Amino acid sequence: MSATTTRLPGCPGWPEDFAARYREAGYWRGETFGRVLRERAARHGDRTALVGGTERSTYAQLDARVDQLAAGLQALGLQPRDRVVVQLPNIPAFYEVVFALFRLGALPVFALPAHRDVEIGYFCEFTEAAAYVIADRHGGFDYRALASRVREKTPSLRHVLVVGDAGPFTALSSLYASAPARLTEPSPEDVAFFQLSGGSTGVPKLIPRTHDDYIYSLRASAEICRLDTSSVYLCALPAAHNFPMSSPGAFGTFYAGGTVVLALHPSPDVAFPLIAKERVTLTALVPPLAMVWMDAAKAGRHDLSSLQYIQVGGAKFSAEAAARVRSTLGCGVQQVFGMAEGLVNYTRLDDAEALVVNTQGRPISPEDELRIVDEDGNDVAPGETGQLLTRGPYTIRGYYKAEAHNARAFTSDGFYCTGDLVRMTPEGYLVVEGRAKDQINRGGDKVAAEEVENHLLAHPSVHDAAVVSMPDAFLGERTCAFVIARGAPPPATALTGFLRERGLAAFKIPDRVEFVDAFPKTGVGKVSKKALRETLSARPAPR
């Protein structure tokens, strides 16, 4: 393979012929995150960039604080390419820290507030992290105790930096130097940071993103989503997650010169007053949260009229639910289907209702290459369901220090094997049918869990549904539907009869229905089907 654009050891990069093509086409413009913020401060200095709690920063103020913190981090001994695990909630310090690291050339490793010893210990050890940035406490959890345990086991971890009461560690507030330092700007083709893969088993793989590829993604996203200086983005999901970071997210909003408003919790009780006060124009939600918001909006206690649209992604948003957004929240909906590894698809804001409700959008870039293949790697017929493969100007060519896994996750010609089951409409839009590993093999008949969930959601007594497999000695697997009811749960037979009436094939009718009050969630708010499957062993089967 020819020389690659990524220079950090352990990070596979784009072959040079691809990189040259992306530059020539104008996708990679040689921008860096530090320079983007500097230019926005010069252009929009007096505009509000960031709102979090009682803190408000203009672009000029944010840029100045980033300079001061970068100088303090340099004085502490942090150097370009040092890895720094950042585990902060949705507070202004999150952006000050990561932009300071960008400006210094150090590499944030984005952890989520829900991560604990296993994940944080792995991130610090695997990346040989030099520093770990935390809040003192959040959500009733003391991160300093976690940091103490991790530091004992990680020789490379020289510094723990704390927002708030630092205890035995270093207070982040003490590092804002009075004068900026002389810094060498990183190359646009260098790795800028590491994100986490969304795998459901084991510890996440680390995803290296460069300044060039990621800024292209957020710039194009901001254009598709029509962001400008009047846009006000509510970051309700965890700030470190890819969706609220760049699709278009907070970074896309900064690129456009808009305002980012931070919510410490995505619940309607927290988010709705912020929408009313700050005149929020858009936000990003995962499907379960979107449905909670729609239910809460019926009370009409808050003015949500500034919302132009909500984005829903992270998992498939059912057609039944998408069709209810305008009548309940009073705004449009944009479906988003993407992955931290790269590819992002959007329904467009001027799309016909049928496309917005029934599809998960089309890719950002003309250079996004898609293949939909069967289990043997052969392209399926147009309109058929298969596994999605992709490559393009913002889709990585490999995980960090994961040579063996990369051989399985990427084809020899550079396509990323997403694990998503999709089909493509005649208009070129994708419809997500589930995950390959979520597919239930019921005695040789394949059941796509999300198809059954979509039908269940059409029942007036169903608030949310999640279909999982359960082991069966005869068929190999049977299906179980976990259901959150609206009000009193109906008889299980009412739901299975309803599905039959809708014309669902008999083998797709759930073999078992369990009513629950809530679904277990992953760290980014998705339904944890792994946890649901585990609960079945503790629940005797109904007779």
C-alpha positions as CSV (number, residue, x, y, z in Angstrom):
1,M,0.0,0.0,0.0
2,S,1.2,3.5,-0.7
3,A,2.2,6.1,1.9
4,T,-0.7,7.3,4.0
5,T,-1.7,10.7,5.3
6,T,-1.9,9.7,9.0
7,R,1.5,9.9,10.7
8,L,0.8,8.7,14.2
9,P,2.0,5.1,14.7
10,G,-0.8,2.6,14.9
11,C,-3.3,4.7,12.9
12,P,-4.0,3.4,9.4
13,G,-4.6,6.3,7.0
14,W,-5.9,7.0,3.5
15,P,-3.8,5.9,0.6
16,E,-2.1,8.9,-0.9
17,D,-4.0,8.7,-4.2
18,F,-7.3,8.9,-2.3
19,A,-6.0,11.7,-0.1
20,A,-4.9,13.7,-3.1
21,R,-8.3,13.3,-4.7
22,Y,-10.1,14.5,-1.5
23,R,-7.9,17.6,-1.4
24,E,-8.3,18.4,-5.0
25,A,-12.1,18.1,-4.7
26,G,-12.0,20.6,-1.9
27,Y,-13.2,18.2,0.8
28,W,-10.0,18.5,2.8
29,R,-9.1,22.2,3.0
30,G,-6.2,22.1,5.3
31,E,-8.1,23.5,8.3
32,T,-7.4,22.7,11.9
33,F,-9.6,22.9,15.0
34,G,-7.4,25.5,16.6
35,R,-7.4,27.7,13.5
36,V,-11.2,27.3,13.1
37,L,-11.9,28.7,16.5
38,R,-9.3,31.5,16.0
39,E,-11.0,32.6,12.8
40,R,-14.5,32.5,14.3
41,A,-13.3,34.7,17.2
42,A,-11.9,37.2,14.7
43,R,-15.1,37.1,12.6
44,H,-17.8,36.8,15.4
45,G,-15.9,38.0,18.5
46,D,-18.9,39.5,20.3
47,R,-21.4,36.8,19.4
48,T,-22.3,34.3,22.1
49,A,-20.5,31.0,21.4
50,L,-21.3,28.9,24.5
51,V,-23.9,28.8,27.3
52,G,-23.7,26.4,30.2
53,G,-25.4,26.9,33.5
54,T,-24.6,30.5,34.6
55,E,-21.6,30.7,32.3
56,R,-21.8,32.6,29.0
57,S,-18.9,33.1,26.6
58,T,-18.5,35.0,23.4
59,Y,-16.3,33.7,20.7
60,A,-13.5,36.1,21.7
61,Q,-13.8,35.0,25.4
62,L,-13.8,31.3,24.5
63,D,-10.8,31.8,22.2
64,A,-8.9,33.7,24.9
65,R,-9.6,31.0,27.6
66,V,-8.5,28.3,25.2
67,D,-5.2,30.1,24.7
68,Q,-4.7,30.5,28.4
69,L,-5.4,26.9,29.1
70,A,-3.2,25.6,26.3
71,A,-0.3,27.6,27.8
72,G,-1.0,26.1,31.2
73,L,-1.1,22.6,29.8
74,Q,2.2,23.2,28.0
75,A,3.8,24.5,31.2
76,L,2.5,21.4,33.0
77,G,4.6,19.4,30.5
78,L,2.0,18.2,28.0
79,Q,3.4,17.9,24.5
80,P,2.0,17.4,21.0
81,R,0.7,13.9,20.5
82,D,0.4,13.1,24.2
83,R,-2.9,11.3,24.7
84,V,-5.3,12.8,27.2
85,V,-8.5,11.0,28.4
86,V,-11.3,13.6,28.7
87,Q,-14.3,12.5,30.8
88,L,-16.4,15.5,31.4
89,P,-20.2,16.1,31.5
90,N,-21.9,18.8,29.4
91,I,-20.2,21.8,30.9
92,P,-18.3,24.7,29.3
93,A,-14.9,23.3,30.4
94,F,-15.4,20.4,28.0
95,Y,-14.9,22.7,25.0
96,E,-12.2,24.8,26.6
97,V,-10.2,21.6,27.4
98,V,-10.5,20.0,24.0
99,F,-9.8,23.1,22.0
100,A,-6.8,23.8,24.2
101,L,-5.6,20.3,23.5
102,F,-6.2,20.8,19.8
103,R,-4.2,24.0,19.9
104,L,-1.4,22.3,21.7
105,G,-1.4,19.3,19.4
106,A,-2.2,16.8,22.2
107,L,-4.9,14.2,21.5
108,P,-8.1,14.0,23.4
109,V,-9.5,10.5,24.0
110,F,-13.2,11.1,24.4
111,A,-14.7,9.1,27.2
112,L,-18.3,9.2,28.4
113,P,-19.5,10.2,31.9
114,A,-21.0,6.7,32.3
115,H,-17.6,5.0,31.9
116,R,-16.1,3.4,35.0
117,D,-12.9,1.5,36.0
118,V,-12.9,-1.0,33.2
119,E,-13.3,1.4,30.4
120,I,-11.2,4.3,31.8
121,G,-8.4,2.0,32.9
122,Y,-8.3,0.5,29.4
123,F,-8.3,3.9,27.6
124,C,-5.5,5.2,29.8
125,E,-3.4,2.1,29.6
126,F,-4.0,1.3,25.9
127,T,-3.2,4.8,24.8
128,E,-0.4,5.4,27.3
129,A,-2.3,8.5,28.4
130,A,-0.3,11.3,30.0
131,A,-3.3,13.0,31.6
132,Y,-6.9,12.4,32.6
133,V,-9.4,15.2,32.9
134,I,-12.5,14.8,35.1
135,A,-15.2,16.7,37.0
136,D,-15.0,16.3,40.8
137,R,-18.5,14.9,41.0
138,H,-21.3,14.4,38.5
139,G,-24.6,12.5,38.8
140,G,-23.7,11.5,42.4
141,F,-20.5,9.8,41.4
142,D,-17.0,10.9,42.6
143,Y,-14.6,10.7,39.7
144,R,-11.6,11.5,41.9
145,A,-11.9,8.1,43.5
146,L,-12.0,6.5,40.1
147,A,-9.0,8.5,39.0
148,S,-7.0,7.3,42.1
149,R,-7.7,3.7,41.2
150,V,-6.8,4.2,37.6
151,R,-3.6,6.2,38.3
152,E,-2.3,3.4,40.6
153,K,-2.4,1.0,37.6
154,T,-1.2,3.3,34.8
155,P,2.5,4.3,34.9
156,S,2.1,6.8,32.0
157,L,-0.6,8.8,33.7
158,R,1.3,11.8,35.1
159,H,-1.6,14.2,35.7
160,V,-5.2,14.1,36.8
161,L,-6.9,17.5,36.1
162,V,-10.2,18.2,37.9
163,V,-13.0,20.7,37.3
164,G,-14.1,21.7,40.8
165,D,-12.6,20.4,44.0
166,A,-9.4,18.7,42.9
167,G,-8.7,16.9,46.2
168,P,-5.2,15.3,45.8
169,F,-5.0,16.2,42.1
170,T,-4.5,19.4,40.0
171,A,-7.4,21.9,39.7
172,L,-8.0,22.7,36.1
173,S,-8.7,26.3,37.1
174,S,-5.1,26.7,38.2
175,L,-3.8,26.1,34.7
176,Y,-5.2,29.2,32.9
177,A,-2.0,31.1,32.3
178,S,-2.0,34.9,32.1
179,A,-0.3,35.0,28.8
180,P,-0.6,32.6,25.8
181,A,2.3,30.4,24.9
182,R,4.2,29.9,21.6
183,L,2.7,26.8,20.1
184,T,3.4,24.9,16.9
185,E,0.1,24.2,15.0
186,P,-0.5,20.6,14.1
187,S,-0.8,19.5,10.5
188,P,-4.3,19.3,9.1
189,E,-3.6,15.6,8.1
190,D,-2.5,14.7,11.7
191,V,-4.8,12.8,14.0
192,A,-6.8,15.3,16.1
193,F,-8.5,13.0,18.6
194,F,-9.8,9.5,19.4
195,Q,-13.4,8.6,19.5
196,L,-14.9,5.3,20.7
197,S,-16.5,2.6,18.6
198,G,-20.1,1.8,19.3
199,G,-19.6,-1.9,19.7
200,S,-21.9,-3.7,22.1
201,T,-19.4,-6.2,23.4
202,G,-16.0,-5.8,25.0
203,V,-14.2,-2.5,25.4
204,P,-14.6,0.0,22.6
205,K,-12.1,0.3,19.8
206,L,-10.4,3.7,19.4
207,I,-11.2,5.7,16.3
208,P,-8.5,8.1,15.0
209,R,-10.0,11.2,13.4
210,T,-7.9,13.8,11.6
211,H,-8.4,17.5,11.4
212,D,-9.0,17.3,7.7
213,D,-11.5,14.5,7.6
214,Y,-13.5,15.5,10.7
215,I,-13.8,19.2,9.8
216,Y,-15.0,18.2,6.4
217,S,-17.7,16.1,8.0
218,L,-18.9,18.8,10.3
219,R,-18.6,21.6,7.7
220,A,-20.7,19.6,5.2
221,S,-23.2,18.7,8.0
222,A,-23.6,22.4,8.9
223,E,-24.3,23.2,5.3
224,I,-26.9,20.4,4.9
225,C,-28.5,21.4,8.2
226,R,-28.5,25.1,7.1
227,L,-26.7,26.4,10.2
228,D,-25.7,30.1,10.4
229,T,-25.0,32.7,13.0
230,S,-28.6,32.6,14.1
231,S,-28.5,28.9,14.9
232,V,-28.8,27.9,18.6
233,Y,-27.9,24.2,19.2
234,L,-28.9,22.4,22.4
235,C,-26.4,19.8,23.3
236,A,-28.6,17.4,25.3
237,L,-26.8,14.1,24.6
238,P,-23.3,13.6,26.1
239,A,-21.0,16.1,24.5
240,A,-18.3,13.6,23.8
241,H,-20.5,11.5,21.6
242,N,-20.1,11.8,17.8
243,F,-23.7,12.7,17.1
244,P,-23.9,15.9,19.2
245,M,-20.3,16.7,18.4
246,S,-20.4,16.9,14.6
247,S,-23.7,16.0,13.0
248,P,-23.6,19.0,12.9
249,G,-23.5,19.2,16.7
250,A,-21.6,21.7,18.7
251,F,-18.5,21.7,16.5
252,G,-20.7,22.3,13.4
253,T,-22.5,25.1,15.2
254,F,-19.1,26.7,16.2
255,Y,-18.0,26.4,12.5
256,A,-21.2,28.3,11.5
257,G,-20.7,31.0,14.1
258,G,-23.9,29.9,16.1
259,T,-24.5,29.4,19.8
260,V,-24.1,26.1,21.7
261,V,-26.3,25.6,24.8
262,L,-25.4,22.8,27.2
263,A,-28.0,20.7,29.1
264,L,-26.6,18.7,32.0
265,H,-29.4,16.2,31.5
266,P,-31.6,15.5,28.4
267,S,-34.8,15.1,30.3
268,P,-37.7,17.5,29.4
269,D,-37.6,19.0,32.8
270,V,-34.1,20.3,32.1
271,A,-34.1,20.7,28.3
272,F,-37.5,22.4,27.8
273,P,-36.8,25.5,30.0
274,L,-33.4,25.9,28.2
275,I,-35.2,25.8,24.8
276,A,-37.6,28.4,25.9
277,K,-35.0,30.7,27.5
278,E,-32.3,30.5,24.9
279,R,-34.6,30.2,21.9
280,V,-33.0,26.9,20.8
281,T,-33.5,26.2,17.1
282,L,-32.3,22.5,16.9
283,T,-31.1,19.6,18.9
284,A,-30.2,15.9,18.6
285,L,-31.9,13.1,20.3
286,V,-31.9,9.3,20.3
287,P,-35.3,7.6,19.6
288,P,-36.3,6.7,23.2
289,L,-35.6,10.3,24.3
290,A,-37.5,11.7,21.4
291,M,-40.6,9.7,22.4
292,V,-40.2,11.0,26.0
293,W,-40.0,14.5,24.8
294,M,-43.1,14.0,22.6
295,D,-45.1,12.7,25.6
296,A,-43.9,15.6,27.8
297,A,-44.7,18.3,25.2
298,K,-48.4,17.5,25.4
299,A,-48.5,19.2,28.8
300,G,-47.7,22.5,27.0
301,R,-45.9,24.0,30.0
302,H,-42.9,25.4,28.0
303,D,-42.6,27.5,24.9
304,L,-40.9,25.3,22.3
305,S,-41.8,27.5,19.3
306,S,-38.2,28.4,18.5
307,L,-37.4,24.8,17.6
308,Q,-37.1,24.5,13.8
309,Y,-36.5,20.8,13.8
310,I,-35.1,18.0,15.9
311,Q,-32.6,15.4,14.7
312,V,-33.1,11.8,15.7
313,G,-30.4,9.2,15.3
314,G,-28.1,6.8,17.1
315,A,-30.7,4.1,16.3
316,K,-33.5,3.7,13.9
317,F,-36.4,6.1,14.5
318,S,-39.6,4.3,13.6
319,A,-41.9,5.7,10.9
320,E,-44.7,5.6,13.3
321,A,-42.8,7.8,15.8
322,A,-41.3,10.1,13.2
323,A,-44.8,10.9,11.8
324,R,-45.8,12.3,15.2
325,V,-43.0,14.8,15.7
326,R,-44.6,17.8,14.1
327,S,-48.0,17.4,15.8
328,T,-46.4,16.9,19.3
329,L,-43.3,19.1,19.3
330,G,-44.4,21.6,16.6
331,C,-41.3,21.3,14.6
332,G,-39.8,19.2,11.8
333,V,-37.7,16.1,12.1
334,Q,-34.5,15.1,10.4
335,Q,-33.4,11.5,10.5
336,V,-29.7,10.9,11.0
337,F,-27.9,7.6,10.5
338,G,-24.2,7.6,11.0
339,M,-21.3,6.2,12.9
340,A,-18.2,7.5,14.7
341,E,-16.1,5.7,12.2
342,G,-17.3,8.1,9.5
343,L,-20.3,7.8,7.2
344,V,-23.2,10.1,8.1
345,N,-26.6,10.2,6.3
346,Y,-29.3,12.8,6.6
347,T,-32.8,13.3,5.4
348,R,-32.8,16.8,3.9
349,L,-34.8,19.6,5.3
350,D,-36.8,20.0,2.0
351,D,-37.4,16.3,1.5
352,A,-40.8,15.0,0.9
353,E,-42.6,13.7,4.1
354,A,-42.4,10.1,2.9
355,L,-38.6,10.2,2.7
356,V,-38.3,12.0,6.1
357,V,-40.6,9.5,7.9
358,N,-39.6,6.3,6.2
359,T,-35.9,6.5,5.5
360,Q,-32.7,7.4,7.4
361,G,-31.3,9.7,4.8
362,R,-28.6,9.8,2.2
363,P,-24.8,10.3,2.6
364,I,-23.1,13.7,3.1
365,S,-20.6,13.4,0.3
366,P,-20.6,12.6,-3.4
367,E,-17.4,10.7,-2.6
368,D,-19.2,8.4,0.0
369,E,-19.0,5.0,-1.6
370,L,-21.6,2.5,-0.5
371,R,-21.9,-1.2,-1.1
372,I,-24.8,-3.4,0.2
373,V,-23.7,-7.1,0.3
374,D,-24.9,-10.5,1.4
375,E,-23.2,-12.8,3.8
376,D,-20.7,-13.9,1.2
377,G,-19.7,-10.3,0.3
378,N,-21.6,-10.2,-3.0
379,D,-23.7,-7.1,-3.9
380,V,-27.4,-7.6,-3.4
381,A,-30.0,-6.7,-6.0
382,P,-31.3,-3.1,-5.9
383,G,-33.8,-2.6,-3.1
384,E,-32.7,-5.8,-1.2
385,T,-31.5,-5.8,2.3
386,G,-27.8,-6.5,3.0
387,Q,-24.8,-5.5,5.1
388,L,-23.5,-1.9,4.5
389,L,-19.9,-1.3,3.5
390,T,-18.6,2.2,3.0
391,R,-15.5,4.2,2.3
392,G,-15.0,7.9,1.7
393,P,-13.2,11.2,2.7
394,Y,-14.3,11.1,6.4
395,T,-14.6,7.3,7.0
396,I,-11.5,5.9,8.7
397,R,-9.3,3.2,7.2
398,G,-8.6,1.4,10.5
399,Y,-8.9,1.5,14.3
400,Y,-5.9,2.6,16.5
401,K,-3.4,-0.3,17.2
402,A,-5.9,-3.0,16.2
403,E,-4.3,-4.7,13.2
404,A,-6.0,-8.1,13.7
405,H,-9.5,-6.5,14.2
406,N,-8.9,-4.2,11.2
407,A,-8.4,-7.2,9.0
408,R,-11.9,-8.3,9.9
409,A,-13.6,-4.8,10.0
410,F,-12.2,-3.5,6.7
411,T,-12.0,-5.0,3.3
412,S,-8.7,-5.3,1.4
413,D,-9.7,-2.3,-0.7
414,G,-10.5,-0.1,2.3
415,F,-14.3,-0.5,2.8
416,Y,-15.5,-0.3,6.4
417,C,-17.9,-3.2,7.3
418,T,-20.4,-1.3,9.4
419,G,-22.5,-4.3,10.6
420,D,-25.7,-2.5,9.7
421,L,-28.4,-4.1,7.7
422,V,-29.8,-1.7,5.2
423,R,-31.6,-1.4,1.9
424,M,-31.5,1.5,-0.6
425,T,-34.5,3.2,-2.1
426,P,-34.7,4.2,-5.7
427,E,-33.9,7.8,-4.6
428,G,-30.6,6.7,-3.0
429,Y,-31.8,6.9,0.6
430,L,-31.0,4.2,3.1
431,V,-33.5,2.4,5.2
432,V,-31.9,0.7,8.3
433,E,-33.3,-2.7,8.9
434,G,-31.2,-3.5,12.0
435,R,-27.8,-4.8,12.9
436,A,-26.5,-8.1,11.6
437,K,-26.0,-9.3,15.1
438,D,-29.5,-8.1,16.1
439,Q,-31.0,-10.3,13.4
440,I,-32.8,-13.2,15.0
441,N,-32.5,-16.6,13.3
442,R,-35.7,-18.4,14.3
443,G,-35.2,-21.9,12.9
444,G,-33.7,-20.6,9.7
445,D,-36.3,-17.7,9.3
446,K,-34.6,-14.4,9.8
447,V,-36.4,-11.8,11.9
448,A,-35.2,-8.1,11.7
449,A,-35.9,-6.9,15.2
450,E,-36.5,-3.3,14.2
451,E,-39.2,-4.3,11.7
452,V,-41.2,-5.9,14.5
453,E,-40.6,-2.9,16.8
454,N,-41.9,-0.5,14.2
455,H,-45.2,-2.5,14.0
456,L,-45.5,-2.7,17.8
457,L,-45.1,1.1,18.0
458,A,-48.2,1.5,15.9
459,H,-50.3,0.1,18.7
460,P,-51.9,2.9,20.8
461,S,-51.0,1.2,24.1
462,V,-47.3,0.9,23.2
463,H,-44.9,3.7,24.2
464,D,-41.7,1.9,23.2
465,A,-40.6,-1.6,22.2
466,A,-37.4,-3.5,21.9
467,V,-37.2,-7.0,20.3
468,V,-34.4,-9.4,21.2
469,S,-33.5,-13.0,20.8
470,M,-33.7,-15.6,23.4
471,P,-32.1,-19.1,23.2
472,D,-34.3,-22.0,22.3
473,A,-33.3,-25.7,22.2
474,F,-35.6,-26.4,19.3
475,L,-35.4,-23.4,17.0
476,G,-32.0,-22.0,18.1
477,E,-33.6,-18.7,18.9
478,R,-37.0,-17.3,19.6
479,T,-38.1,-13.7,19.9
480,C,-39.0,-11.7,22.9
481,A,-40.6,-8.2,22.8
482,F,-39.9,-5.9,25.7
483,V,-42.7,-3.3,25.8
484,I,-43.1,0.0,27.7
485,A,-46.9,0.5,27.8
486,R,-48.8,3.8,27.8
487,G,-50.8,3.4,31.0
488,A,-52.0,0.0,32.0
489,P,-50.3,-2.8,30.0
490,P,-52.7,-4.6,27.6
491,P,-52.8,-8.4,27.4
492,A,-49.9,-9.8,25.5
493,T,-52.4,-11.5,23.2
494,A,-53.8,-8.1,22.2
495,L,-50.4,-7.1,20.9
496,T,-49.6,-10.4,19.1
497,G,-53.2,-10.3,17.6
498,F,-52.6,-6.7,16.5
499,L,-49.4,-7.7,14.7
500,R,-51.2,-10.5,12.9
501,E,-53.9,-8.1,11.8
502,R,-51.2,-5.9,10.3
503,G,-50.2,-8.7,8.1
504,L,-46.9,-9.6,9.8
505,A,-45.5,-13.0,8.9
506,A,-46.3,-15.6,11.6
507,F,-42.6,-16.3,12.2
508,K,-42.1,-12.6,13.1
509,I,-44.8,-12.6,15.8
510,P,-42.9,-12.4,19.2
511,D,-42.9,-15.7,21.0
512,R,-42.9,-13.8,24.3
513,V,-43.9,-10.4,25.5
514,E,-42.5,-8.8,28.7
515,F,-43.8,-5.5,30.0
516,V,-41.2,-3.2,31.7
517,D,-41.2,0.3,33.1
518,A,-38.0,1.4,31.4
519,F,-35.2,0.0,29.2
520,P,-31.6,-0.3,30.3
521,K,-29.5,2.2,28.3
522,T,-25.9,2.3,27.1
523,G,-23.7,5.2,28.0
524,V,-24.9,7.3,25.0
525,G,-28.6,6.7,25.7
526,K,-29.3,3.8,23.3
527,V,-31.4,0.8,24.4
528,S,-29.0,-1.9,25.7
529,K,-30.4,-5.0,24.0
530,K,-27.5,-7.0,25.6
531,A,-28.9,-6.1,29.1
532,L,-32.4,-7.0,28.0
533,R,-31.3,-10.4,26.9
534,E,-29.6,-10.9,30.2
535,T,-32.7,-10.1,32.1
536,L,-34.6,-13.0,30.4
537,S,-32.5,-15.6,32.4
538,A,-33.9,-14.1,35.6
539,R,-37.5,-14.0,34.4
540,P,-39.4,-17.3,34.3
541,A,-41.1,-17.8,31.0
542,P,-44.9,-17.3,31.1
543,R,-46.9,-20.5,31.1
